[in-house]
Amino acid sequence: MNITVTLFAQMAAFVLLIWFVNKVLWGPLNALLADRQKRIADGLAAADKGKHDLELSEKKATELLHEAKGKAAEIITQSEKRASEIVDEAKVNAQVEGERLMSAARAEVTQEFNRAKEDLRAQVADIAVAGAERILGREVDRQTHDQVLKDLVSQI
C-alpha cells in the first residue's frame, strides 16, 4: 500500500470523525451547555428580582408599620381627648346637678321656714287670744279675733 493512499484515507476518516463528532456529539452538547447557561442566568436574574422584591416588601412593611403606629398614636390621642371631654362633661353635669339639688334644698328650707313662721304666727295668735280671754275674764268672739289676728299677721 501506498503511503499517500493511507494518508488520504486517514485524513478522510479524520474528517468524517470530526464531522460525526460535530454533528452528533458537539452540537447537542453545545445546545445542552447553552440551555444550562440560560437556566443559570435566568435563575440568577430571578434571584436578583426576588431580592429586589424582598427589599421593596421590607420597605413597604416598614412604611405600613410606621403608618399603623402613627394611626394608633392618633387614635390613642383622640381617645384620651374624648376621655378628658367626658370627665369635663361629667364634672359640669355634677356641678349643675349639685346646684339644682342645692336650689331644691334651699327652696325646701325656705318653704319649711315659711311654714314654721306661719305655725308660729298661729300659735302666737292663739296665745294672744288666750291671754286676752284671761285678761278680760270672758270669752272673746273667735271669728272677730281671727280676722283681727290675720290682719295683724299680714302686717307682721
C-alpha positions in Angstrom: 0.0 0.0 0.0 0.9 3.4 -0.7 1.6 5.9 2.0 -0.3 8.5 0.1 -3.5 6.5 -0.1 -3.2 5.6 3.5 -2.7 9.2 4.4 -5.7 10.3 2.4 -7.8 7.5 3.9 -6.7 8.6 7.4 -7.5 12.2 6.5 -10.9 11.2 5.2 -11.5 9.1 8.3 -10.4 12.0 10.5 -12.7 14.5 8.6 -15.6 12.0 8.9 -14.8 11.7 12.6 -14.8 15.5 13.1 -18.0 15.8 11.1 -19.6 13.0 13.1 -18.4 14.5 16.5 -19.5 17.9 15.4 -22.9 16.8 14.1 -23.8 14.1 16.6 -21.9 15.0 19.8 -20.7 18.6 19.8 -23.9 20.2 18.6 -26.2 18.7 21.2 -23.6 19.1 23.9 -23.3 22.8 23.0 -27.1 23.1 23.0 -27.2 21.5 26.4 -24.5 23.8 27.8 -26.2 26.8 26.3 -29.6 25.7 27.8 -27.9 25.2 31.1 -26.2 28.6 30.9 -29.5 30.2 30.1 -31.2 28.5 33.0 -28.5 29.6 35.4 -28.7 33.1 34.1 -32.5 33.1 34.4 -32.1 31.7 38.0 -29.7 34.4 38.9 -32.0 37.1 37.4 -34.9 35.6 39.3 -32.8 35.6 42.5 -31.9 39.3 41.9 -35.5 40.1 41.2 -36.6 38.2 44.3 -34.0 40.1 46.4 -35.2 43.4 44.9 -38.8 42.4 45.6 -37.9 41.4 49.1 -36.3 44.8 49.7 -39.3 46.6 48.4 -41.6 44.4 50.5 -39.5 45.2 53.6 -39.6 48.9 52.9 -43.4 48.7 52.3 -43.8 46.7 55.5 -41.8 49.3 57.4 -43.8 52.1 56.0 -47.1 50.3 56.8 -45.8 49.7 60.3 -44.9 53.4 60.8 -48.2 54.4 59.4 -50.1 51.9 61.7 -48.1 53.2 64.7 -49.0 56.8 63.7 -52.7 55.9 63.4 -52.6 54.1 66.7 -51.0 57.1 68.4 -53.6 59.3 66.8 -56.4 57.0 68.0 -54.9 57.0 71.5 -54.6 60.8 71.5 -58.2 61.1 70.3 -59.5 58.6 72.9 -57.6 60.5 75.7 -59.0 63.7 74.5 -62.5 62.2 74.4 -62.0 60.8 77.9 -61.0 64.3 79.1 -64.1 65.7 77.5 -66.3 63.1 79.1 -64.7 63.8 82.5 -65.2 67.5 82.0 -68.8 66.9 80.9 -69.4 64.8 84.0 -67.9 67.5 86.2 -70.1 70.1 84.6 -73.2 67.8 84.9 -72.3 67.1 88.5 -71.9 70.7 89.3 -75.2 71.5 87.6 -76.9 68.7 89.4 -75.4 69.9 92.7 -76.6 73.4 92.1 -80.0 72.1 91.2 -80.1 70.0 94.4 -78.9 73.0 96.4 -81.6 75.1 94.9 -84.2 72.5 95.7 -82.9 72.2 99.2 -82.9 76.0 99.6 -86.5 76.1 98.3 -87.5 73.3 100.7 -85.8 75.1 103.6 -87.4 78.3 102.7 -90.8 76.6 102.4 -90.2 74.9 105.8 -89.2 78.2 107.3 -92.3 79.9 105.9 -94.5 77.0 107.3 -92.8 77.3 110.7 -93.3 81.0 110.6 -97.0 80.6 109.8 -97.3 78.0 112.5 -95.6 80.3 114.9 -97.9 83.2 114.0 -100.9 80.9 114.5 -99.6 79.8 117.9 -98.8 83.5 118.8 -102.4 84.4 117.8 -103.8 81.5 119.9 -101.6 82.6 122.8 -102.7 86.2 122.4 -106.4 85.2 122.3 -106.0 83.0 125.3 -104.1 85.9 127.1 -106.8 88.4 126.1 -109.6 86.0 127.4 -107.8 85.7 130.7 -107.3 89.4 131.0 -110.9 90.2 130.1 -112.2 87.3 132.0 -114.6 86.3 129.4 -114.5 84.6 126.1 -113.9 86.8 123.1 -115.6 86.2 119.8 -113.3 83.8 118.0 -114.2 84.9 114.4 -113.7 88.5 115.1 -110.4 87.9 116.8 -109.3 85.6 113.9 -110.0 88.4 111.4 -108.1 90.9 113.6 -105.2 88.5 114.0 -105.0 87.7 110.3 -104.7 91.5 109.7 -102.1 91.7 112.4 -100.2 88.7 111.0 -100.2 90.2 107.5 -98.8 93.4 108.9 -96.0 91.5 110.7 
